[in-house]
Amino acid sequence: MGFGPGGPRPGGPGFGPGNVIAGILLKAGDQNQDQKASAVEFTDVGKKWFRDWDKDENKSLTNDEVAAGLNDALPPPPNAPQGGRPFAGFGPGNFLGPMLARSADADKDGLVSSEEWDTAFQVWFKEWDKNSDDMLENAEFAAGLNRVFGPPPGPPANRDVPQ
């Protein structure tokens, strides 16, 4: 059983959270508005997010800080309550932020240092630029995010279903 047209592997062209948020996050870093992110644009938005999201200014990010930052970076869904913002402590960042933080946390100490964050953005850019044109297009960005976030939840592959 697969995860959409991309099959069972994480980050395939099938469905995943990256497909939903890639365009939004890409736009945040697209300084020249060409619908792509260069390595400089991509790493610059990572640095900006680190500065903005490190609320306690301790030069590291926790899962909660990344979650809150993503919630702020993502627009509210249509017809959302409370003036369009998620309820306090709730939003897509609460699910996606810890995965993003874990992926960037190279030493697995539960905190992402500025060096780990910068390195993660550099590594992600190189890994996600599949056509090696030194630009991330929306599809590459979405597929890369899907690899970081992993496959969407689905039914167990070999579950017996009563008839």
Secondary structure by P-SEA (a helix, b strand, c coil): cccccccccccccccccccccaaaaaaaacccccccccaaaaaaaaaaaaaaacccccccccaaaaaaaaaaacccccccccccccccccccccccaaaaaaaacccccccccaaaaaaaaaaaaaaacccccccccaaaaaaaaaaaacccccccccccccc
